[in-house]
Structures are given as structure tokens and as C-alpha cells.
């Protein structure tokens, strides 16, 4: 099958990583895959090149430049694409418009958004109206697609949830941890080995990622006399960013330097998870986060805010704890509960997380779902 995967760029973002995972997975299943973008940000390009996946950039010149629509149409014709999968709102609109000119090609759009506590906004309704031109509307969250289908009932027959697929290297982490074969990392100071090390993995520090509620939760834990832990923010951080500056001021004001660490961007995120005893996901709103799936696959128990599908994913499997979004006290309570658990209990939670991730995020389960969506005879 000839498949085009279309997105704005290959920048260091969660949706971009999901699309690259999908491209490589479909390529390895003997499909002819081409990834096309229109903005030359290529953080993930080396992964595509290493896997042998074809790549093109259409080079959009300005915000309102619509030439990517024509060039995508031309690529569909040139590559004889059977299907186009477009991630994110603007690429989806471009693909839907291009699809008007090539009706035999299946146009599959993929929503990766979350919903705030205010519900769907006008931008969601507008993109939903555009999806009337799509063959299938996929998403990585029941929470979002259910809300969209309720608001726009005619979309419901087109909607299908497919969770993020996770690379096998993360499951290797979880397998090693469950078999107690994972050696201590040389990067972890032996004096810190008894402390509970929690990680946060984010493409960027932003308000919706819950940075400030998390720091305020750390403040509350220290005020409660709980200090035998550390939180490590993994991801790119700009010191001049106003939110980072405010966060750093709180860290210094409350003398949290021993409990908070900016780890910066890591080229091999999979190698980071074995150093930690749990993941904290303090997001205020988003779809299903890559870090949630990756941490569970790596055998880490998870603390997550009760947004999107987090409650559905964690369920009653004993692999994590839920807290309320934008609520430092609720987050601190969940962190305290995990920190104070015996190590063997945290290990058991991690094994449950690994098993749940195998069920939900294994490529062997996710890729056939994509193939059924992309193949008319099987859909």
C-alpha cells in the first residue's frame, strides 16, 4: 500500500514523534511510506533516514500560503497514494482540501488534541466541520473523539480511536525492570539511590504541561517534611522563558535545589527511564501523552492528572495514581503516596504498568488497527 503521512514539521513534539513511530512501523510492515511536511524543522528526520523512510518537505513560505494543498495533491498523484494520514489541525485541513481533487485516495485525519475544562472551542468545531471531507477521523483519545462526535453527530461513524504505539526499546526497559536485570545507572549518584526519583518528560515547559502546579506540589511536600525525593524535568528548557523564570524563582525562594532538577533535552529518552522510580504527568489538558505510554512500557508507576483517557488507561490495574488537574494539593497527595510506598510495591506497580502498556500500546496491536483504517476492503 502506498501511504503518505503528512504533518507540519518533524520538530521535537509529541505528535511528530507519534507520526514518525507510525511511519517506521508501517514501513517495516512492507508498505511504501513517504513522510511529507511543509516546515523545515527536522528533529526527528535522522530516525526516518535510519529506517529508510522517504521524506519530502514542501517549504510553506508564509502563514497563509496555501501552496502545500496543491503540492500535496501533486504528491498524491505522483506517488499514487492509496491513503493520506494527516496529523494535527492545519495539516488535516490541507489534506482534506487536497482530497477534493483525488477522490479515490482515502484521507485519514488524526486528532491529537486535548480539551480544557471549558469543553470544545470554536477551533474544534471548525476542524470538525472540515472533517466532513475526510474518510476517517482517528484520535488517540476516547475523551476527545466522544466529545467531537457528540457535538457533530454526523462524524460519529467516521471516528475511531487508535492509541499511540510505542517503540520496542521502551518495552525492553520494562522487561529488564520486571526481571530485575536492569543494572543501576552510572549516572545516578549512590548517595541519592535511596531517594525516590520521579521524572517529568515534556517537549516544552508550558502552562498546559502543569509546570507551576508541580513545583507548588513539591513545595507542599517539603513543607510536610517529605524530602527524600527528587523531580527531574526532562526536555528542552529556555532560561529566558517567562514560565521557566517564574518556576526558577519558586525553586530558589523555597530552597528546592535538592528536590528539583532541570535535565534538559535528551536525545535518547528511552535510556532515561531506567534511572527513575516513577513518572509524574501534571498536564492540565492534552491528548494521551507519549510520556505516559513510554513510562508505562518502561515499567514505571505513573502519577497522572485525571484528564483525557488517563483514568481509562490506568483503570483499576494498580499501575498508577490519579490526581486533579491544576491542583497542587491533590498532586502532592498522590506524590506523597507513591514516595512513601515500599520499593517492592512500586516495583509491582511498575510491572502492572508494563503489562497494561503491552495491552494498549504495543505496535503489534496498534499497527493492524491503522492498516484496517487505511485499507478500504478491511475498514
C-alpha positions as CSV (number, residue, x, y, z in Angstrom):
1,X,0.0,0.0,0.0
2,X,1.3,3.5,-0.9
3,X,0.8,5.8,2.1
4,X,1.6,9.5,2.7
5,X,2.0,10.6,6.3
6,X,1.5,14.4,6.5
7,X,2.3,16.8,9.3
8,X,3.6,20.4,9.7
9,X,7.2,19.5,10.6
10,X,9.4,17.0,12.3
11,X,10.1,19.3,15.3
12,X,10.6,17.9,18.7
13,X,6.9,17.4,19.6
14,X,4.7,14.6,20.8
15,X,2.6,14.4,17.6
16,X,5.7,14.5,15.5
17,X,7.2,11.6,17.4
18,X,3.9,9.6,17.1
19,X,3.8,10.1,13.3
20,X,7.5,9.1,13.0
21,X,6.7,5.9,15.0
22,X,3.8,5.2,12.7
23,X,5.8,5.8,9.6
24,X,8.6,3.4,10.7
25,X,6.2,0.8,11.8
26,X,4.2,0.8,8.5
27,X,7.5,0.8,6.6
28,X,8.6,-2.3,8.5
29,X,5.4,-4.0,7.5
30,X,6.3,-3.6,3.8
31,X,4.2,-0.6,3.0
32,X,5.6,2.2,0.8
33,X,5.6,5.2,3.1
34,X,6.5,8.8,2.4
35,X,6.5,11.4,5.2
36,X,5.7,14.9,3.9
37,X,6.0,18.2,5.9
38,X,5.8,21.9,5.0
39,X,8.1,23.5,7.6
40,X,11.8,22.7,7.6
41,X,12.2,21.7,11.3
42,X,13.7,18.2,11.2
43,X,14.5,17.0,14.8
44,X,13.1,13.5,14.0
45,X,14.5,13.2,10.4
46,X,17.5,11.1,11.4
47,X,15.2,8.4,12.7
48,X,13.3,8.3,9.4
49,X,16.6,8.2,7.4
50,X,18.0,5.4,9.6
51,X,14.8,3.4,9.0
52,X,14.9,4.1,5.2
53,X,11.6,6.0,5.1
54,X,11.2,8.5,2.3
55,X,10.8,12.2,3.3
56,X,9.8,15.4,1.5
57,X,9.4,19.0,2.7
58,X,7.1,21.3,0.8
59,X,8.5,24.5,2.3
60,X,5.5,26.7,3.1
61,X,6.6,30.3,2.7
62,X,4.1,32.2,5.0
63,X,1.3,31.6,7.4
64,X,-1.5,31.8,4.8
65,X,0.4,30.2,2.0
66,X,-2.0,27.5,0.5
67,X,0.5,26.0,-1.9
68,X,1.0,23.0,0.4
69,X,-2.5,21.9,-0.7
70,X,-1.6,21.9,-4.4
71,X,1.8,20.3,-3.7
72,X,0.3,17.6,-1.5
73,X,-2.2,16.9,-4.3
74,X,0.6,16.6,-6.8
75,X,2.5,14.3,-4.4
76,X,-0.6,12.1,-4.1
77,X,-0.8,11.8,-7.9
78,X,3.0,11.3,-8.3
79,X,3.3,8.7,-5.6
80,X,0.0,7.0,-6.5
81,X,-1.0,7.2,-2.8
82,X,-3.8,4.9,-1.7
83,X,-4.1,6.8,1.6
84,X,-3.0,10.0,3.3
85,X,-2.8,10.3,7.1
86,X,-2.6,13.9,8.4
87,X,-1.7,14.6,12.0
88,X,-2.8,17.9,13.6
89,X,-5.4,20.5,12.7
90,X,-3.8,22.5,9.8
91,X,-2.2,19.6,8.0
92,X,-5.6,17.8,8.3
93,X,-7.3,20.8,6.6
94,X,-4.7,20.8,3.8
95,X,-5.2,17.0,3.3
96,X,-9.0,17.3,3.3
97,X,-8.8,20.1,0.6
98,X,-6.3,18.1,-1.5
99,X,-8.6,15.1,-1.2
100,X,-11.3,17.0,-3.1
101,X,-9.1,16.7,-6.2
102,X,-8.3,13.0,-5.8
103,X,-11.5,11.3,-4.6
104,X,-10.0,7.7,-4.8
105,X,-7.4,8.4,-2.1
106,X,-8.5,7.8,1.5
107,X,-8.0,10.9,3.6
108,X,-7.5,9.9,7.2
109,X,-7.1,12.8,9.7
110,X,-5.8,12.2,13.2
111,X,-6.8,14.5,16.1
112,X,-4.1,14.6,18.9
113,X,-5.7,17.5,20.9
114,X,-7.0,17.6,24.4
115,X,-10.0,19.5,25.8
116,X,-9.8,22.1,28.5
117,X,-12.4,22.2,31.4
118,X,-14.4,24.6,29.2
119,X,-15.0,21.9,26.7
120,X,-14.7,22.2,22.9
121,X,-13.8,25.6,21.5
122,X,-14.7,27.1,18.1
123,X,-11.5,25.9,16.6
124,X,-12.6,22.3,17.4
125,X,-16.0,22.8,15.8
126,X,-14.3,24.4,12.7
127,X,-11.9,21.5,12.3
128,X,-14.8,19.1,12.9
129,X,-16.7,20.7,10.1
130,X,-13.6,20.2,7.8
131,X,-13.6,16.5,8.8
132,X,-16.8,16.1,6.8
133,X,-14.3,15.9,3.8
134,X,-12.2,13.1,5.5
135,X,-12.8,9.4,5.0
136,X,-11.9,8.5,8.6
137,X,-11.2,10.6,11.7
138,X,-8.8,9.0,14.1
139,X,-7.6,10.1,17.5
140,X,-5.5,8.9,20.4
141,X,-8.2,9.8,23.0
142,X,-11.8,8.5,23.5
143,X,-12.4,11.6,25.6
144,X,-11.8,13.9,22.6
145,X,-13.4,11.9,19.9
146,X,-16.5,11.2,22.0
147,X,-16.9,15.0,22.7
148,X,-16.4,15.8,19.0
149,X,-18.9,13.1,17.9
150,X,-21.4,14.4,20.5
151,X,-21.1,18.0,19.2
152,X,-21.1,16.9,15.5
153,X,-23.1,13.7,15.4
154,X,-22.6,13.0,11.7
155,X,-18.9,12.5,12.4
156,X,-19.5,9.6,14.8
157,X,-19.5,6.8,12.1
158,X,-16.1,8.1,10.9
159,X,-14.4,8.2,14.3
160,X,-12.0,5.6,15.5
161,X,-9.6,5.7,18.5
162,X,-6.1,4.3,18.0
163,X,-3.7,4.7,20.9
164,X,-0.1,5.7,20.4
165,X,2.2,2.8,19.5
166,X,5.5,2.6,21.5
167,X,8.9,1.5,20.2
168,X,10.1,-1.8,21.4
169,X,13.1,-0.2,23.2
170,X,10.8,1.1,25.9
171,X,9.3,-2.3,26.4
172,X,12.8,-3.7,26.8
173,X,13.2,-1.3,29.7
174,X,10.1,-2.7,31.3
175,X,11.1,-6.3,30.7
176,X,14.5,-5.7,32.2
177,X,13.0,-4.0,35.2
178,X,10.4,-6.7,35.8
179,X,13.1,-9.4,35.6
180,X,15.4,-7.4,37.9
181,X,18.0,-7.4,35.2
182,X,18.3,-3.6,34.9
183,X,21.6,-2.6,36.4
184,X,21.8,0.7,38.4
185,X,22.7,3.6,36.1
186,X,26.2,5.0,36.4
187,X,24.6,8.5,36.1
188,X,22.8,8.1,39.5
189,X,24.8,9.3,42.5
190,X,25.0,6.5,45.1
191,X,24.0,9.0,47.8
192,X,20.7,9.5,46.0
193,X,20.0,5.9,45.4
194,X,17.6,5.5,48.4
195,X,15.6,8.6,47.4
196,X,12.5,8.3,45.1
197,X,13.5,9.8,41.8
198,X,10.5,11.0,39.8
199,X,10.7,12.2,36.2
200,X,8.6,14.5,34.0
201,X,9.1,14.2,30.3
202,X,7.8,17.1,28.2
203,X,8.6,18.6,24.8
204,X,8.5,22.0,26.3
205,X,7.6,23.7,29.6
206,X,4.2,25.3,29.1
207,X,1.2,26.3,31.1
208,X,-0.8,23.3,29.9
209,X,2.0,20.9,30.9
210,X,1.4,21.8,34.6
211,X,4.8,23.1,35.5
212,X,3.8,25.5,38.2
213,X,1.3,23.2,39.9
214,X,4.0,20.6,40.0
215,X,6.5,23.0,41.6
216,X,3.9,24.1,44.1
217,X,3.2,20.4,44.9
218,X,7.0,19.9,45.6
219,X,6.8,23.0,47.9
220,X,3.9,21.3,49.8
221,X,5.8,18.0,50.2
222,X,8.9,19.7,51.6
223,X,6.6,21.7,54.0
224,X,5.2,18.4,55.1
225,X,8.7,17.2,56.0
226,X,8.9,14.9,53.0
227,X,12.3,15.5,51.4
228,X,13.6,12.1,50.4
229,X,12.7,12.5,46.7
230,X,13.6,14.5,43.6
231,X,11.8,15.6,40.5
232,X,13.7,15.7,37.2
233,X,12.2,17.7,34.3
234,X,13.4,16.1,31.0
235,X,13.0,18.3,28.0
236,X,14.3,21.5,26.4
237,X,14.2,24.5,28.7
238,X,14.9,28.1,27.9
239,X,16.0,30.2,30.9
240,X,14.5,33.3,29.3
241,X,11.0,31.8,29.0
242,X,8.7,33.7,31.4
243,X,7.2,30.5,32.8
244,X,10.7,28.9,33.4
245,X,11.8,32.2,35.1
246,X,8.8,32.1,37.4
247,X,9.4,28.4,38.2
248,X,13.1,29.0,38.9
249,X,12.2,31.8,41.3
250,X,9.9,29.5,43.2
251,X,12.7,26.9,43.3
252,X,15.1,29.4,44.8
253,X,12.6,31.0,47.1
254,X,11.7,27.7,48.7
255,X,15.3,26.2,48.5
256,X,14.2,23.3,46.3
257,X,17.5,22.9,44.5
258,X,18.0,19.4,46.1
259,X,14.5,18.3,45.0
260,X,14.2,19.8,41.6
261,X,16.5,19.2,38.6
262,X,16.3,20.6,35.0
263,X,17.8,17.7,33.0
264,X,17.4,19.4,29.6
265,X,16.7,17.8,26.2
266,X,17.8,14.2,25.9
267,X,18.5,12.6,22.5
268,X,17.7,9.1,23.7
269,X,14.7,9.4,26.0
270,X,14.3,5.6,26.3
271,X,17.7,5.4,28.1
272,X,16.4,7.9,30.8
273,X,13.5,5.9,32.2
274,X,15.5,3.2,34.0
275,X,17.0,5.9,36.2
276,X,13.7,6.7,37.9
277,X,11.1,5.1,40.1
278,X,8.0,6.9,38.7
279,X,6.6,9.3,36.2
280,X,4.7,12.5,37.1
281,X,2.3,13.8,34.4
282,X,0.8,17.1,35.7
283,X,-0.8,18.3,32.5
284,X,-3.8,20.5,32.6
285,X,-5.1,19.3,29.2
286,X,-3.8,17.3,26.3
287,X,-4.4,14.1,24.4
288,X,-2.8,10.8,25.5
289,X,0.8,11.8,26.3
290,X,3.8,10.0,24.8
291,X,5.5,10.1,28.2
292,X,2.6,8.2,29.8
293,X,2.8,5.4,27.3
294,X,6.6,5.3,27.3
295,X,6.9,5.3,31.1
296,X,4.4,2.5,31.5
297,X,6.1,0.5,28.8
298,X,9.4,1.1,30.7
299,X,7.8,-0.4,33.8
300,X,7.3,2.8,35.8
301,X,4.3,3.6,38.0
302,X,2.6,6.8,36.9
303,X,1.0,9.8,38.7
304,X,-1.3,11.5,36.2
305,X,-3.9,14.2,36.2
306,X,-7.5,13.0,35.6
307,X,-7.7,14.3,32.0
308,X,-8.3,12.8,28.6
309,X,-8.1,9.0,28.8
310,X,-5.8,8.8,31.8
311,X,-8.4,7.2,34.1
312,X,-9.4,4.7,31.4
313,X,-5.7,3.8,30.7
314,X,-4.7,3.4,34.3
315,X,-8.1,1.9,35.3
316,X,-8.0,-0.4,38.2
317,X,-4.8,-2.2,37.1
318,X,-2.8,-0.8,40.0
319,X,-0.2,0.8,37.8
320,X,-0.6,4.4,38.9
321,X,-2.4,7.1,40.8
322,X,-4.7,9.9,39.6
323,X,-4.9,13.5,40.8
324,X,-6.9,16.5,39.9
325,X,-5.6,18.9,37.2
326,X,-4.3,22.3,38.3
327,X,-4.5,21.2,41.9
328,X,-1.1,21.3,43.7
329,X,-2.6,19.7,46.9
330,X,-4.1,16.8,45.0
331,X,-0.8,16.3,43.1
332,X,1.2,16.5,46.3
333,X,-1.0,13.8,47.9
334,X,-0.5,11.5,45.0
335,X,3.3,12.1,45.0
336,X,3.4,11.5,48.8
337,X,1.6,8.2,48.4
338,X,4.0,7.0,45.8
339,X,7.1,8.2,47.5
340,X,6.2,6.5,50.8
341,X,5.4,3.2,49.3
342,X,7.9,0.4,49.9
343,X,10.1,-0.2,46.9
344,X,8.7,-3.7,46.3
345,X,5.2,-2.2,46.0
346,X,6.4,0.4,43.5
347,X,8.1,-2.4,41.5
348,X,4.8,-4.3,41.5
349,X,3.0,-1.2,40.2
350,X,5.6,-0.9,37.5
351,X,5.1,-4.4,36.4
352,X,1.4,-3.8,36.2
353,X,2.1,-0.7,34.1
354,X,4.3,-2.7,31.8
355,X,1.6,-5.3,31.3
356,X,-1.1,-2.6,30.7
357,X,1.2,-0.9,28.1
358,X,1.7,-4.2,26.3
359,X,-2.1,-4.4,26.0
360,X,-2.7,-0.9,24.8
361,X,0.5,0.5,23.1
362,X,2.3,-2.4,21.6
363,X,2.9,-1.9,17.8
364,X,1.7,-5.4,17.2
365,X,-1.7,-4.3,18.3
366,X,-1.7,-0.7,17.1
367,X,-0.4,-1.1,13.5
368,X,-3.0,-3.6,12.4
369,X,-5.6,-1.1,13.5
370,X,-4.0,1.5,11.3
371,X,-3.9,-0.9,8.4
372,X,-7.6,-1.6,8.8
373,X,-8.3,2.1,8.7
374,X,-6.1,2.7,5.6
375,X,-7.3,-0.3,3.6
376,X,-10.9,0.1,2.1
377,X,-11.5,-3.6,1.9
378,X,-10.8,-4.0,5.6
379,X,-12.4,-0.9,7.0
